[in-house]
Structures are given as structure tokens and as C-alpha cells.
Amino acid sequence: MTTLEHALQDLFKPGPIEIQKLVERHFEGDDEHKARLGVEFAGAAFGTNHPDYSLHLNNLALVVQAQGRHAEAERLYRQALEIDRATLGEEHPDHASALNNLAGVVHAQGRYTEAEGLYREALEIGRATLGEWHPDYASSVNNLAGVVRAQGRHEEAEGLYRQALEIDRATIGEGHPTYASGLNNLAGAVEDQGRYAEAEGLYRQALQIGRATLGEGHPDYAIDLNNLAGVLIKLDRAAEARPLLEQALAIFRATLPADHPQIENTERGLAALPDG
């Protein structure tokens, strides 16, 4: 029996069907190949007008988006969104999640006004279905804050980031990586407004949480180091920033592909520092 025949035999066994586990069990290949197989098998198992098929389209879109193929990812997200609208309705949390995904790729393509509208639509659904004191609602608030910040509305973005942090503090606690990410976001909005000392404190708080939860060898920890270094440079403390950038660069080189932009950007930042 071929690999495909084994997979199809598993696919149509009675009981719950976990497509992704099936793909991992039977097939080799990169993330995109496996995601495409997941879409194919979900279509065979459920049909192409089913929420589980939509879920696998979303998974594929995430993989494609991570490779920078935004237009293709947007098409997949829109296809998934139409299925969710038809099968789940527009007031379902999964529909809100699909809107957030679509908004993210629209945001990445610089269409900020359109992305803001999608984020706000998702936020309203989240408020109605999850309530305002839910981590997923906080995530939606963070997303909206990001596109507001991208449009230069820094005070408004700061307020939204603070709202999201309050929800996260109450629901997941201050020792969670997501809370650290929220602190980084807030620090960026504060930094945008020239309040560098305040931003430094927030970045240091995020760094401490990242060290405790992710460890010092994680690329997200290296991003935290970069953020702190950036505000130290603005405070004319380049000598303090240098070892942070050097540490971040070492982590990036150990964990990311050699051509990753984080490596190039950090190397450029180090080269721009004054000697001494």
C-alpha cells in the first residue's frame, strides 16, 4: 500500500479526524507542503464548504504569509473568511479570528485604513461573543493598536496598548510571554512620543519576563534586547547599547537563517554605533 493509500485509509476511519496529525504521520516535506496536504485532505473529508476546510486554508495562509507572499496569503484568508461567513455566521469567534488574520496581511501590505476597519469589525465580534476580559479580546485590541500606531496616532495606540495590558494582567498574569510582548508594544508607543526614560523601564520589564519565560537563547528575547538597545541609543547611552546588540546578534545567528533580516538589521545597528 502506498503512503497516500495509508493516509486515505486513516482519513476515512470512523471517529474524530485530525488532519494535521495524519499529515505529520504519513508525509515528509516542509511546512508549506504539509499545509497544502492538510487542505487537500480536509476537502476530501469534509468538503470545501466546511469550517474545518476553512481552518486548513487559514493554516496554509499563515505559512505562505510567513514567507512574505502576502497577496497569496490574502487570497487564502478571504476564501476562508467566506466559508466561515456562510457556515458559522458573522457573529462567531472563529469569524473574528479569520478577520484578524486577513487584517494582519492587509496591514503588512501597507493598507492601514482597510486593515483598521477589519480589526475593528473583529473587535466588535469579540466583545459580543467573548467579552472584554478575555485574552483573545486583548489580542484583538493589540492588533488594532498596531495599525493605529502605524498611522501615526501614537496617543490613541498607547491607550489601546494599556487596555490590552490590563486585560492580560487580569487573565494570564504578568509572568506570561504575551504580557511581555504587550509591554514591548506599549514601550514602542511611548518611545514614539519621545518619552525615552519611561520606554526604557517598560523594555527592561519585558526583558526580565522574557528571560524567565523564554530563556536567553530565544530570538524573541533577542528582539527585546534590540528594543532596549534602541532606546538607550536615543538616550545617548551607546556604550550600554553595544553589548545588548552584540548579545542579540549572537542569538539571531544561532537561531535564525543566515539571510534573515534581523541579522542584517542588528549588524547595521552595531556598525552605526560610535567607537569607544
C-alpha positions as a Python dict, from the first residue, in 0.01 Angstrom:
ca = {
    (1, 'M'): (0, 0, 0),
    (2, 'T'): (137, 346, -89),
    (3, 'T'): (184, 634, 154),
    (4, 'L'): (-117, 810, 3),
    (5, 'E'): (-332, 495, 35),
    (6, 'H'): (-231, 458, 400),
    (7, 'A'): (-317, 822, 461),
    (8, 'L'): (-655, 794, 292),
    (9, 'Q'): (-731, 478, 490),
    (10, 'D'): (-667, 672, 813),
    (11, 'L'): (-861, 970, 681),
    (12, 'F'): (-1184, 780, 641),
    (13, 'K'): (-1169, 575, 961),
    (14, 'P'): (-1466, 628, 1193),
    (15, 'G'): (-1421, 878, 1473),
    (16, 'P'): (-1263, 1223, 1503),
    (17, 'I'): (-1037, 1321, 1215),
    (18, 'E'): (-719, 1513, 1299),
    (19, 'I'): (-589, 1606, 958),
    (20, 'Q'): (-265, 1766, 1068),
    (21, 'K'): (-162, 1463, 1275),
    (22, 'L'): (-241, 1243, 975),
    (23, 'V'): (-16, 1453, 751),
    (24, 'E'): (266, 1452, 1006),
    (25, 'R'): (236, 1073, 1042),
    (26, 'H'): (247, 985, 673),
    (27, 'F'): (435, 1256, 484),
    (28, 'E'): (772, 1427, 468),
    (29, 'G'): (828, 1779, 346),
    (30, 'D'): (838, 2141, 450),
    (31, 'D'): (563, 2331, 631),
    (32, 'E'): (401, 2457, 313),
    (33, 'H'): (385, 2111, 156),
    (34, 'K'): (222, 1969, 469),
    (35, 'A'): (-21, 2261, 493),
    (36, 'R'): (-127, 2206, 132),
    (37, 'L'): (-181, 1837, 202),
    (38, 'G'): (-391, 1935, 501),
    (39, 'V'): (-613, 2149, 277),
    (40, 'E'): (-643, 1865, 26),
    (41, 'F'): (-735, 1607, 288),
    (42, 'A'): (-976, 1840, 468),
    (43, 'G'): (-1155, 1893, 137),
    (44, 'A'): (-1178, 1518, 86),
    (45, 'A'): (-1303, 1457, 438),
    (46, 'F'): (-1540, 1749, 493),
    (47, 'G'): (-1597, 1916, 157),
    (48, 'T'): (-1483, 2263, 62),
    (49, 'N'): (-1768, 2446, 234),
    (50, 'H'): (-1695, 2338, 591),
    (51, 'P'): (-1537, 2518, 889),
    (52, 'D'): (-1260, 2258, 914),
    (53, 'Y'): (-1167, 2317, 550),
    (54, 'S'): (-1156, 2688, 629),
    (55, 'L'): (-926, 2615, 923),
    (56, 'H'): (-676, 2442, 697),
    (57, 'L'): (-692, 2725, 444),
    (58, 'N'): (-602, 2958, 730),
    (59, 'N'): (-311, 2733, 829),
    (60, 'L'): (-177, 2740, 473),
    (61, 'A'): (-222, 3117, 458),
    (62, 'L'): (-16, 3158, 776),
    (63, 'V'): (269, 2954, 626),
    (64, 'V'): (257, 3149, 299),
    (65, 'Q'): (241, 3482, 483),
    (66, 'A'): (548, 3390, 690),
    (67, 'Q'): (736, 3359, 359),
    (68, 'G'): (636, 3713, 263),
    (69, 'R'): (388, 3609, -6),
    (70, 'H'): (123, 3848, 119),
    (71, 'A'): (-102, 3866, -186),
    (72, 'E'): (-134, 3486, -197),
    (73, 'A'): (-197, 3471, 177),
    (74, 'E'): (-464, 3739, 146),
    (75, 'R'): (-646, 3537, -121),
    (76, 'L'): (-645, 3228, 105),
    (77, 'Y'): (-766, 3427, 407),
    (78, 'R'): (-1050, 3576, 204),
    (79, 'Q'): (-1151, 3231, 82),
    (80, 'A'): (-1154, 3101, 440),
    (81, 'L'): (-1349, 3405, 557),
    (82, 'E'): (-1624, 3346, 301),
    (83, 'I'): (-1659, 2984, 414),
    (84, 'D'): (-1681, 3090, 779),
    (85, 'R'): (-1938, 3357, 695),
    (86, 'A'): (-2154, 3101, 516),
    (87, 'T'): (-2118, 2820, 770),
    (88, 'L'): (-2066, 2983, 1110),
    (89, 'G'): (-2216, 3325, 1059),
    (90, 'E'): (-2062, 3667, 1116),
    (91, 'E'): (-2109, 3664, 1494),
    (92, 'H'): (-1887, 3363, 1566),
    (93, 'P'): (-1546, 3391, 1740),
    (94, 'D'): (-1383, 3193, 1456),
    (95, 'H'): (-1511, 3451, 1210),
    (96, 'A'): (-1350, 3721, 1423),
    (97, 'S'): (-1025, 3524, 1420),
    (98, 'A'): (-1039, 3500, 1041),
    (99, 'L'): (-1099, 3876, 1018),
    (100, 'N'): (-793, 3935, 1236),
    (101, 'N'): (-582, 3714, 1010),
    (102, 'L'): (-699, 3896, 699),
    (103, 'A'): (-642, 4232, 865),
    (104, 'G'): (-287, 4127, 952),
    (105, 'V'): (-188, 4053, 594),
    (106, 'V'): (-363, 4368, 469),
    (107, 'H'): (-170, 4563, 735),
    (108, 'A'): (155, 4400, 618),
    (109, 'Q'): (88, 4533, 268),
    (110, 'G'): (54, 4889, 398),
    (111, 'R'): (-323, 4925, 354),
    (112, 'Y'): (-369, 5063, 702),
    (113, 'T'): (-716, 5212, 672),
    (114, 'E'): (-858, 4887, 533),
    (115, 'A'): (-679, 4684, 800),
    (116, 'E'): (-813, 4910, 1075),
    (117, 'G'): (-1169, 4853, 958),
    (118, 'L'): (-1120, 4475, 963),
    (119, 'Y'): (-961, 4484, 1309),
    (120, 'R'): (-1248, 4695, 1443),
    (121, 'E'): (-1502, 4451, 1297),
    (122, 'A'): (-1321, 4161, 1463),
    (123, 'L'): (-1307, 4353, 1790),
    (124, 'E'): (-1683, 4409, 1793),
    (125, 'I'): (-1748, 4039, 1739),
    (126, 'G'): (-1503, 3954, 2016),
    (127, 'R'): (-1672, 4196, 2254),
    (128, 'A'): (-2011, 4038, 2184),
    (129, 'T'): (-1900, 3674, 2197),
    (130, 'L'): (-1605, 3658, 2438),
    (131, 'G'): (-1645, 3971, 2645),
    (132, 'E'): (-1385, 4238, 2710),
    (133, 'W'): (-1197, 4039, 2978),
    (134, 'H'): (-1067, 3760, 2759),
    (135, 'P'): (-708, 3708, 2630),
    (136, 'D'): (-831, 3682, 2270),
    (137, 'Y'): (-1008, 4016, 2307),
    (138, 'A'): (-682, 4165, 2439),
    (139, 'S'): (-504, 4026, 2132),
    (140, 'S'): (-756, 4199, 1907),
    (141, 'V'): (-705, 4527, 2094),
    (142, 'N'): (-328, 4488, 2046),
    (143, 'N'): (-376, 4429, 1675),
    (144, 'L'): (-587, 4741, 1641),
    (145, 'A'): (-331, 4941, 1838),
    (146, 'G'): (-59, 4830, 1596),
    (147, 'V'): (-234, 4962, 1287),
    (148, 'V'): (-335, 5282, 1469),
    (149, 'R'): (31, 5332, 1563),
    (150, 'A'): (137, 5269, 1203),
    (151, 'Q'): (-83, 5563, 1102),
    (152, 'G'): (96, 5794, 1348),
    (153, 'R'): (-183, 5810, 1606),
    (154, 'H'): (54, 5737, 1892),
    (155, 'E'): (-157, 5857, 2186),
    (156, 'E'): (-453, 5651, 2069),
    (157, 'A'): (-227, 5349, 2021),
    (158, 'E'): (-86, 5394, 2372),
    (159, 'G'): (-436, 5389, 2521),
    (160, 'L'): (-523, 5070, 2335),
    (161, 'Y'): (-198, 4901, 2439),
    (162, 'R'): (-265, 4990, 2802),
    (163, 'Q'): (-617, 4847, 2773),
    (164, 'A'): (-480, 4520, 2632),
    (165, 'L'): (-219, 4502, 2909),
    (166, 'E'): (-484, 4542, 3177),
    (167, 'I'): (-682, 4253, 3031),
    (168, 'D'): (-371, 4035, 3006),
    (169, 'R'): (-267, 4122, 3362),
    (170, 'A'): (-607, 4010, 3487),
    (171, 'T'): (-638, 3696, 3273),
    (172, 'I'): (-295, 3546, 3200),
    (173, 'G'): (-81, 3726, 3456),
    (174, 'E'): (234, 3936, 3441),
    (175, 'G'): (469, 3640, 3406),
    (176, 'H'): (347, 3536, 3060),
    (177, 'P'): (535, 3593, 2729),
    (178, 'T'): (224, 3755, 2584),
    (179, 'Y'): (228, 4008, 2867),
    (180, 'A'): (593, 4080, 2788),
    (181, 'S'): (501, 4132, 2423),
    (182, 'G'): (233, 4378, 2532),
    (183, 'L'): (489, 4569, 2740),
    (184, 'N'): (715, 4589, 2435),
    (185, 'N'): (428, 4725, 2228),
    (186, 'L'): (342, 4986, 2488),
    (187, 'A'): (709, 5082, 2520),
    (188, 'G'): (722, 5138, 2144),
    (189, 'A'): (423, 5372, 2151),
    (190, 'V'): (572, 5560, 2447),
    (191, 'E'): (907, 5582, 2266),
    (192, 'D'): (731, 5718, 1957),
    (193, 'Q'): (620, 6011, 2172),
    (194, 'G'): (973, 6087, 2291),
    (195, 'R'): (931, 5955, 2646),
    (196, 'Y'): (1253, 5755, 2630),
    (197, 'A'): (1317, 5701, 3002),
    (198, 'E'): (966, 5563, 3050),
    (199, 'A'): (1009, 5340, 2746),
    (200, 'E'): (1338, 5209, 2886),
    (201, 'G'): (1164, 5097, 3205),
    (202, 'L'): (896, 4914, 3009),
    (203, 'Y'): (1152, 4745, 2782),
    (204, 'R'): (1351, 4630, 3087),
    (205, 'Q'): (1037, 4487, 3246),
    (206, 'A'): (959, 4297, 2923),
    (207, 'L'): (1318, 4173, 2904),
    (208, 'Q'): (1301, 4034, 3257),
    (209, 'I'): (983, 3840, 3177),
    (210, 'G'): (1132, 3712, 2852),
    (211, 'R'): (1444, 3591, 3033),
    (212, 'A'): (1230, 3399, 3283),
    (213, 'T'): (982, 3251, 3036),
    (214, 'L'): (1165, 3206, 2705),
    (215, 'G'): (1527, 3192, 2813),
    (216, 'E'): (1822, 3396, 2690),
    (217, 'G'): (1870, 3190, 2375),
    (218, 'H'): (1529, 3266, 2219),
    (219, 'P'): (1500, 3501, 1918),
    (220, 'D'): (1213, 3689, 2085),
    (221, 'Y'): (1448, 3760, 2375),
    (222, 'A'): (1698, 3896, 2122),
    (223, 'I'): (1427, 4127, 1984),
    (224, 'D'): (1372, 4255, 2339),
    (225, 'L'): (1745, 4324, 2365),
    (226, 'N'): (1735, 4515, 2038),
    (227, 'N'): (1442, 4724, 2154),
    (228, 'L'): (1616, 4819, 2477),
    (229, 'A'): (1936, 4900, 2289),
    (230, 'G'): (1744, 5125, 2053),
    (231, 'V'): (1605, 5346, 2326),
    (232, 'L'): (1941, 5357, 2505),
    (233, 'I'): (2095, 5496, 2186),
    (234, 'K'): (1829, 5769, 2182),
    (235, 'L'): (1925, 5845, 2543),
    (236, 'D'): (2290, 5890, 2429),
    (237, 'R'): (2399, 5575, 2611),
    (238, 'A'): (2551, 5394, 2315),
    (239, 'A'): (2815, 5224, 2529),
    (240, 'E'): (2535, 5045, 2718),
    (241, 'A'): (2358, 4957, 2395),
    (242, 'R'): (2659, 4787, 2232),
    (243, 'P'): (2673, 4469, 2446),
    (244, 'L'): (2297, 4430, 2413),
    (245, 'L'): (2319, 4443, 2033),
    (246, 'E'): (2614, 4202, 2038),
    (247, 'Q'): (2417, 3959, 2253),
    (248, 'A'): (2112, 3991, 2027),
    (249, 'L'): (2323, 3930, 1717),
    (250, 'A'): (2473, 3613, 1868),
    (251, 'I'): (2125, 3480, 1945),
    (252, 'F'): (1995, 3564, 1597),
    (253, 'R'): (2293, 3394, 1431),
    (254, 'A'): (2238, 3083, 1642),
    (255, 'T'): (1863, 3058, 1585),
    (256, 'L'): (1772, 3218, 1251),
    (257, 'P'): (1868, 3151, 886),
    (258, 'A'): (2181, 3333, 776),
    (259, 'D'): (1986, 3561, 542),
    (260, 'H'): (1725, 3665, 799),
    (261, 'P'): (1668, 4042, 806),
    (262, 'Q'): (1703, 4055, 1186),
    (263, 'I'): (2069, 3960, 1146),
    (264, 'E'): (2137, 4225, 885),
    (265, 'N'): (1949, 4493, 1080),
    (266, 'T'): (2138, 4418, 1401),
    (267, 'E'): (2473, 4416, 1221),
    (268, 'R'): (2383, 4752, 1071),
    (269, 'G'): (2289, 4888, 1413),
    (270, 'L'): (2620, 4778, 1560),
    (271, 'A'): (2817, 4929, 1273),
    (272, 'A'): (2641, 5262, 1322),
    (273, 'L'): (2745, 5291, 1688),
    (274, 'P'): (3026, 5535, 1769),
    (275, 'D'): (3360, 5381, 1863),
    (276, 'G'): (3455, 5366, 2223),
}
